[in-house]
Amino acid sequence: MRETAYTDPFWEALVDGKVLIHRCEECTSRFFPPGPVCPYCQSLAVEWQESTGKGTLFSFTRQHVTAPEFDDGLIVGVIELDDEPRLLTPIDEPYQDLRIGNRFRIESFEYVSGFDRGRLEDYPFFVANRIDG
């Protein structure tokens, strides 16, 4: 019998193109990455909530040298979601076209790299795609 990991609902939602975040029932804060304890008030009363996946580019960088199985020039950034939390994510946009404040949507995509993802091998990953001109 396979043990269910705490983050499984997040990965399973990506299969359907949905992004889930955590919301604290006590202080109403939303946070990511998901965890069983609210990082703001330490409540154990947390629940999954569907996010729009839309947000604003808060920061970004380009990695010129990466680990094996990752593309050199990998662009990653922090997207501040409209429904509160910030999410670190790969960005599918040319580096020179990025500006703080650009609008993005977090979307699932099929992970095709040879990197071993273990039990998550059959699940999609996520990427930020620009939604403004």
Summary of the structure (lengths in Angstrom):
residues: 133
radius of gyration: 15.6
end to end distance: 48.0
largest distance: 48.0
contacts: 351
relative contact order: 0.20
helix: 11%
strand: 38%
